């Protein structure tokens, strides 16, 4: 199965700064999704971008998708302490089955 | 809505014992997924049900693992016999139907096998 793969580095930023995370994948996808996981909790869906879309916005989130490079990025603008979490990209490879990356730990310092 | 409910939240057991994890999906959601999360392997899809029927169980690691969905409001994941390497957090997630791709995750069950 495919595997979404984030850049495997933790990110530590000051409140108010922007946070950018990248994700790459290997084969064709129906859509790509980003999820957030707070420590000890389940994952929460943030945003979905379909394979025929290039950019999507939701509040302070901006996601891009480059199918030619098989990559996506998630931008969180004006970060807040509450944005501290792990962020996962997930590729839908058919029938709503998702392949998740290993996650990116983001720490927002107040 | 209460969201996806999983029980127990924590389970500690000894190697060789049977473990049963439970999931109650959101009412009206007709697809259910079981995942396992570990530091080493990340989040892995174990099995996927649609309308109570197992569609894809290729992620189930061994015959020691089995899952059932006897009705639309209940699913179980059973490990028999359990081994220390089964220690992980197990998540259940559901979606409304094929056209709604957002998955709703439960809080997870943290399993420790000694």
Interface residues (C-beta under 8 A of the other chain):
Chain A: X1 X30 X31 X33 X35 X41 X42 X43 X44 X45 X48 X88 X92 X95 X96 X97 X98 X99 X100 X101 X102 X103
Chain B: X4 X31 X33 X35 X42 X43 X44 X45 X48 X50 X55 X56 X58 X59 X91 X93 X95 X98 X101 X102 X103 X104 X105 X106 X107 X108
